Amino acid sequence: MAWEDRQGVYNFNPGPAALPEAVLRRAQEELPSYAGGGLSVLEMSHRSQAYDEIQARAQNGLRRLLGIPDTHRVLFLQGGASLQFAMVPLNFIPEGGAAGYVLTGSWSEKAYQEAERVGLRAAVAASTKEAGYRRIPDWSEVRDEPDWAYVHITTNNTIVGSQWHHLHPSLSVPLVADMSSDICSRPVRVEDYHLIYAGAQKNIGPAGVTVVIVREDWLGQAEEIAKARRLPTMLRYAVHAKNDSRYNTPPVFAVYLVALVAEWTLEQGGLSAMEARNREKADLIYGALDESDGFYQGVVEPGSRSWMNATFRIADPDVEKRFLEEARAKGFLGLAGHRSVGGVRVSMYNAVPVEACAKLREFMDDFRRRHR
């Protein structure tokens, strides 16, 4: 691989997203023969001792990073967060029961709709849809019905560019969170959640593996509901837990990269250091918006802005198109907004260096001066 080809290229893709260069280099070095064993990670058995060690490294790395208590299991599944939209209600909403969903963007809507699609009762616990999802609701706005199986939130909304900044509510029912796009970007109290799930392809690895962190005592309840519902085996959390995430062949290489990324994140100082770095990056980009005198128009209210995905528009569509074209020509990749909403989106996941955001800020300031 020609590493020089990466010089001057800044990866702001929303997912699959940037991976740390140190991780890519190590994976390249170990690719032909992992740990001197003569086999690549791409071709080793998931029942081998080598993979036992890889999966243990990935689990232990995530436990150390997130402070995952012994009360919770760590699972490596497949199907992305989208499969979790169905698995969570199928395993945890009993017959005749219901769950609450907080709607803050497209992905939380999809989770809510999927619960209804599999024939279960989903209620809207809170919603900011009428406001165009431009803000995150306050916890005082969230309904909390005692007969609900859980309340579900999406902690970061990649399309609109909003994020929950207060993650420690006191609810009378279990809390479930889709943390796909901001997991490991900041410290979080895992013990406040009965279940956390995250597609890995933003902050903790490549596409292909989904991390699920679930309370051990909730697994027994899930198995009773799954048996009564006659769920297919692959949709049962308890089965995956019993089989150590290896009921079927796991995505071995993806789990290996989760282990490397977790170790890299710990080497950077852990989640407190990552939060400080992510705040610095976000301040650079939002500073360009706030100091542009309206040239760059932020989509989300300031108090709900995401540190992971900054979204904005330029009033003149032709100028906005020119911005994206010039940015790409200068090596800033992945800045086009989601196809459903358009605009500009700057995705600043953990592996995106501060330098990349500083360079983009310089470009944004220069572009504004030239096109005002």
C-alpha positions as CSV (number, residue, x, y, z in Angstrom):
1,M,0.0,0.0,0.0
2,A,1.2,3.5,-0.8
3,W,0.8,5.4,2.4
4,E,1.8,8.6,0.7
5,D,-1.5,8.5,-1.2
6,R,-3.2,9.3,2.1
7,Q,-1.3,12.6,2.5
8,G,-3.5,15.6,2.1
9,V,-6.6,13.5,2.3
10,Y,-9.0,14.2,5.2
11,N,-11.7,11.6,5.8
12,F,-15.0,13.1,7.0
13,N,-17.1,10.3,5.8
14,P,-20.2,9.6,8.0
15,G,-19.7,5.8,8.1
16,P,-17.9,3.6,7.3
17,A,-15.7,6.3,8.8
18,A,-12.0,7.1,9.5
19,L,-9.9,4.5,11.3
20,P,-6.7,5.5,13.2
21,E,-3.7,5.3,10.9
22,A,-1.8,3.5,13.6
23,V,-4.5,0.8,13.6
24,L,-4.4,0.4,9.8
25,R,-0.6,0.1,9.8
26,R,-0.6,-2.5,12.5
27,A,-3.4,-4.5,10.7
28,Q,-1.3,-4.3,7.6
29,E,1.8,-5.6,9.3
30,E,-0.1,-8.5,11.0
31,L,-2.3,-9.4,8.0
32,P,-0.1,-12.2,6.5
33,S,0.6,-14.0,9.8
34,Y,-1.2,-13.1,13.0
35,A,1.1,-13.4,16.1
36,G,3.6,-15.4,14.1
37,G,1.1,-18.3,13.8
38,G,1.3,-18.5,10.0
39,L,-2.4,-17.6,9.4
40,S,-4.0,-14.3,8.6
41,V,-6.9,-13.1,10.8
42,L,-8.9,-13.3,7.6
43,E,-8.5,-17.0,7.4
44,M,-8.3,-18.3,10.9
45,S,-11.0,-20.4,12.7
46,H,-13.3,-18.6,15.1
47,R,-12.8,-21.6,17.3
48,S,-9.1,-21.2,17.5
49,Q,-7.0,-20.1,20.5
50,A,-5.8,-17.1,18.5
51,Y,-9.4,-15.9,17.9
52,D,-10.2,-16.6,21.6
53,E,-7.5,-14.1,22.5
54,I,-8.6,-11.6,19.9
55,Q,-12.2,-11.6,21.1
56,A,-11.1,-11.4,24.7
57,R,-8.9,-8.3,23.8
58,A,-11.9,-6.6,22.1
59,Q,-14.1,-7.3,25.1
60,N,-11.6,-6.3,27.7
61,G,-10.7,-3.1,25.7
62,L,-14.3,-2.0,25.6
63,R,-14.8,-2.9,29.3
64,R,-11.8,-0.7,30.2
65,L,-12.8,2.1,28.0
66,L,-16.5,2.3,29.0
67,G,-16.1,1.0,32.5
68,I,-18.6,-1.8,31.8
69,P,-19.5,-3.4,35.1
70,D,-19.7,-7.2,35.7
71,T,-23.5,-6.9,35.6
72,H,-23.4,-6.5,31.8
73,R,-22.4,-8.8,29.0
74,V,-20.6,-7.7,25.8
75,L,-21.7,-9.4,22.6
76,F,-20.4,-9.1,19.0
77,L,-23.3,-9.6,16.6
78,Q,-24.1,-8.9,13.0
79,G,-26.8,-7.2,11.0
80,G,-25.9,-3.6,12.1
81,A,-28.0,-1.4,14.3
82,S,-30.8,-2.0,11.9
83,L,-31.3,-5.6,13.0
84,Q,-31.2,-4.4,16.6
85,F,-34.3,-2.2,15.8
86,A,-36.2,-5.5,15.6
87,M,-34.3,-7.7,18.1
88,V,-34.7,-5.3,21.0
89,P,-38.6,-5.3,20.9
90,L,-38.8,-8.9,20.0
91,N,-36.7,-10.0,23.0
92,F,-37.9,-7.5,25.6
93,I,-41.5,-6.5,25.0
94,P,-43.8,-9.2,26.3
95,E,-47.1,-10.1,24.7
96,G,-49.5,-7.3,25.5
97,G,-46.7,-5.0,26.5
98,A,-45.3,-1.8,25.1
99,A,-42.2,0.3,25.0
100,G,-41.5,4.0,24.6
101,Y,-39.4,5.6,21.9
102,V,-37.9,9.1,21.9
103,L,-37.9,10.4,18.3
104,T,-35.0,12.7,17.6
105,G,-34.2,11.9,14.0
106,S,-34.4,9.4,11.1
107,W,-32.7,6.5,12.9
108,S,-34.9,6.8,16.0
109,E,-37.9,6.8,13.7
110,K,-36.7,3.7,12.1
111,A,-36.3,1.9,15.4
112,Y,-39.8,3.0,16.4
113,Q,-41.3,1.9,13.1
114,E,-39.5,-1.5,13.2
115,A,-41.0,-2.3,16.7
116,E,-44.4,-1.7,15.2
117,R,-43.6,-3.6,12.0
118,V,-42.9,-6.8,14.1
119,G,-46.3,-6.5,15.6
120,L,-45.5,-5.0,18.9
121,R,-46.8,-1.8,20.6
122,A,-44.5,1.2,20.4
123,A,-45.4,4.5,22.0
124,V,-43.9,7.9,21.4
125,A,-42.2,8.9,24.6
126,A,-41.2,12.3,23.3
127,S,-40.6,13.8,19.8
128,T,-39.1,16.9,18.3
129,K,-40.2,16.0,14.8
130,E,-42.5,19.1,14.5
131,A,-39.4,21.2,15.1
132,G,-37.6,19.5,12.3
133,Y,-35.5,17.5,14.8
134,R,-33.5,20.7,15.3
135,R,-33.2,20.0,19.0
136,I,-33.0,17.2,21.6
137,P,-35.8,17.1,24.1
138,D,-35.2,17.7,27.8
139,W,-35.7,14.7,30.0
140,S,-38.6,16.4,31.6
141,E,-40.4,16.1,28.2
142,V,-39.9,12.3,28.1
143,R,-42.9,10.2,29.1
144,D,-42.1,7.3,31.4
145,E,-45.0,4.8,31.7
146,P,-44.5,2.2,34.5
147,D,-45.9,-0.6,32.3
148,W,-43.4,0.0,29.4
149,A,-40.7,-2.6,28.9
150,Y,-38.2,0.1,28.3
151,V,-37.6,3.6,26.9
152,H,-35.4,3.8,23.7
153,I,-33.2,6.7,22.7
154,T,-30.7,7.4,19.9
155,T,-27.8,9.2,21.5
156,N,-26.5,10.9,18.3
157,N,-28.4,11.6,15.2
158,T,-26.1,11.5,12.3
159,I,-28.4,12.8,9.6
160,V,-29.7,16.0,11.2
161,G,-26.6,16.4,13.4
162,S,-28.0,16.5,17.0
163,Q,-26.8,14.7,20.1
164,W,-27.9,14.0,23.7
165,H,-25.5,15.8,26.0
166,H,-27.2,14.7,29.3
167,L,-27.2,10.9,29.3
168,H,-28.0,10.0,32.9
169,P,-31.7,10.3,33.6
170,S,-33.6,8.6,36.4
171,L,-36.3,6.5,34.8
172,S,-38.7,4.0,36.4
173,V,-38.2,1.6,33.4
174,P,-35.1,0.2,31.7
175,L,-33.3,2.5,29.3
176,V,-32.1,1.2,25.9
177,A,-29.7,3.3,23.7
178,D,-28.6,3.2,20.1
179,M,-25.1,4.6,20.5
180,S,-23.9,3.7,17.0
181,S,-22.4,7.0,16.1
182,D,-21.0,8.3,19.4
183,I,-20.1,5.3,21.5
184,C,-16.6,5.8,23.0
185,S,-16.6,9.5,22.1
186,R,-17.0,10.4,25.8
187,P,-17.4,8.8,29.2
188,V,-20.8,7.2,29.9
189,R,-22.3,5.4,32.9
190,V,-23.1,2.0,31.4
191,E,-24.8,1.0,34.6
192,D,-27.6,3.5,33.8
193,Y,-28.6,1.4,30.7
194,H,-30.1,-2.1,30.5
195,L,-28.9,-2.4,26.9
196,I,-26.6,-0.4,24.6
197,Y,-26.1,-1.3,20.9
198,A,-23.8,0.2,18.3
199,G,-22.8,-0.5,14.8
200,A,-19.0,-0.4,14.9
201,Q,-18.3,1.6,11.8
202,K,-18.1,5.1,13.3
203,N,-15.8,5.1,16.4
204,I,-14.9,1.5,17.3
205,G,-14.1,-0.4,14.1
206,P,-15.2,-1.3,10.6
207,A,-18.6,-2.1,9.2
208,G,-19.6,-5.7,9.8
209,V,-19.8,-6.1,13.6
210,T,-22.4,-4.7,16.1
211,V,-21.5,-4.3,19.7
212,V,-24.3,-5.1,22.2
213,I,-23.8,-4.4,25.9
214,V,-26.7,-5.9,27.9
215,R,-27.5,-6.5,31.6
216,E,-27.0,-10.1,32.6
217,D,-30.3,-10.2,34.5
218,W,-32.2,-9.0,31.5
219,L,-31.0,-11.9,29.4
220,G,-33.1,-14.4,31.4
221,Q,-36.2,-12.3,30.9
222,A,-35.4,-12.0,27.2
223,E,-35.1,-15.8,26.8
224,E,-38.5,-16.4,28.4
225,I,-40.1,-13.9,26.0
226,A,-38.2,-15.3,23.0
227,K,-39.3,-18.8,23.7
228,A,-42.9,-17.8,24.2
229,R,-42.7,-15.9,20.9
230,R,-40.9,-18.8,19.2
231,L,-38.3,-16.5,17.9
232,P,-35.7,-17.8,15.4
233,T,-32.5,-18.8,17.2
234,M,-30.4,-16.1,15.6
235,L,-32.7,-13.4,16.9
236,R,-32.3,-14.4,20.6
237,Y,-29.8,-12.5,22.7
238,A,-29.6,-15.3,25.3
239,V,-28.4,-17.7,22.6
240,H,-25.6,-15.4,21.5
241,A,-24.6,-14.8,25.2
242,K,-24.6,-18.6,25.9
243,N,-22.4,-19.2,22.9
244,D,-20.0,-16.4,23.6
245,S,-21.1,-14.5,20.4
246,R,-20.2,-17.6,18.4
247,Y,-23.4,-19.4,17.8
248,N,-22.6,-18.8,14.1
249,T,-19.3,-17.6,12.6
250,P,-18.6,-14.1,13.9
251,P,-17.0,-11.3,11.7
252,V,-13.5,-12.3,12.9
253,F,-11.6,-9.5,11.1
254,A,-14.0,-6.8,12.3
255,V,-13.7,-8.0,15.9
256,Y,-9.9,-7.9,15.5
257,L,-10.1,-4.3,14.4
258,V,-12.4,-3.5,17.4
259,A,-9.6,-4.8,19.6
260,L,-7.0,-2.7,17.9
261,V,-9.2,0.5,18.0
262,A,-10.0,0.0,21.7
263,E,-6.3,-0.4,22.5
264,W,-5.5,2.7,20.4
265,T,-8.2,4.7,22.2
266,L,-6.8,3.7,25.6
267,E,-3.3,4.7,24.5
268,Q,-4.7,8.2,23.6
269,G,-5.8,8.6,27.2
270,G,-9.2,6.9,27.2
271,L,-12.6,8.5,26.9
272,S,-12.0,11.7,29.0
273,A,-9.1,12.5,26.6
274,M,-11.3,11.6,23.6
275,E,-14.1,13.9,24.8
276,A,-11.7,16.8,25.1
277,R,-10.3,16.2,21.6
278,N,-13.8,15.8,20.2
279,R,-14.9,19.1,21.8
280,E,-11.9,20.8,20.3
281,K,-12.8,19.6,16.8
282,A,-16.4,20.5,17.2
283,D,-15.5,24.0,18.4
284,L,-13.4,24.6,15.3
285,I,-16.2,23.7,12.9
286,Y,-19.0,25.3,14.8
287,G,-16.8,28.4,15.3
288,A,-16.7,28.7,11.5
289,L,-20.5,28.6,11.4
290,D,-21.1,31.1,14.3
291,E,-18.5,33.6,13.0
292,S,-19.8,33.5,9.4
293,D,-22.4,36.2,9.8
294,G,-25.1,33.8,8.5
295,F,-23.1,32.6,5.4
296,Y,-23.1,29.1,7.0
297,Q,-26.5,28.2,8.5
298,G,-26.4,25.6,11.1
299,V,-29.3,23.1,11.1
300,V,-29.5,22.3,14.8
301,E,-30.0,24.5,17.8
302,P,-26.7,25.3,19.5
303,G,-27.6,23.4,22.7
304,S,-28.2,20.2,20.8
305,R,-25.3,20.2,18.4
306,S,-23.5,17.0,17.8
307,W,-19.8,16.7,18.4
308,M,-19.8,13.9,15.8
309,N,-21.7,15.3,12.9
310,A,-21.9,19.1,12.3
311,T,-24.6,20.0,9.7
312,F,-25.1,23.2,7.9
313,R,-26.5,24.8,4.7
314,I,-25.4,27.7,2.4
315,A,-28.3,29.8,1.3
316,D,-27.4,29.8,-2.4
317,P,-27.7,26.1,-3.7
318,D,-25.1,26.9,-6.4
319,V,-22.6,28.2,-3.9
320,E,-23.3,25.2,-1.7
321,K,-22.5,22.9,-4.6
322,R,-19.4,24.8,-5.4
323,F,-18.3,24.5,-1.7
324,L,-18.6,20.7,-1.9
325,E,-16.7,20.5,-5.2
326,E,-13.9,22.7,-4.0
327,A,-13.7,20.9,-0.7
328,R,-13.3,17.5,-2.4
329,A,-10.7,18.9,-4.8
330,K,-8.7,20.0,-1.7
331,G,-8.9,16.5,-0.2
332,F,-11.8,17.0,2.2
333,L,-13.8,13.8,1.6
334,G,-17.3,12.9,2.6
335,L,-18.8,16.3,3.3
336,A,-22.1,16.0,1.4
337,G,-25.1,15.8,3.6
338,H,-27.3,12.6,3.8
339,R,-29.1,12.0,0.6
340,S,-32.5,12.5,2.3
341,V,-31.7,16.1,3.4
342,G,-28.8,17.4,1.4
343,G,-26.6,20.2,2.7
344,V,-23.2,19.8,4.2
345,R,-22.2,17.4,7.0
346,V,-18.8,17.2,8.8
347,S,-18.4,13.9,10.5
348,M,-15.7,14.2,13.2
349,Y,-15.4,10.7,14.7
350,N,-12.6,9.7,17.1
351,A,-10.1,8.8,14.4
352,V,-10.4,12.2,12.6
353,P,-7.4,14.2,13.9
354,V,-7.8,17.8,15.2
355,E,-5.5,18.8,12.3
356,A,-8.1,17.8,9.8
357,C,-10.7,20.0,11.4
358,A,-8.3,22.9,11.7
359,K,-7.5,22.6,7.9
360,L,-11.2,22.4,7.1
361,R,-11.9,25.5,9.2
362,E,-9.2,27.3,7.3
363,F,-10.9,26.3,4.0
364,M,-14.3,27.3,5.3
365,D,-13.2,30.7,6.3
366,D,-11.4,31.2,3.0
367,F,-14.4,30.0,1.0
368,R,-16.7,32.4,2.9
369,R,-14.5,35.4,2.2
370,R,-14.3,34.5,-1.5
371,H,-18.1,33.9,-2.0
372,R,-19.8,36.3,0.3
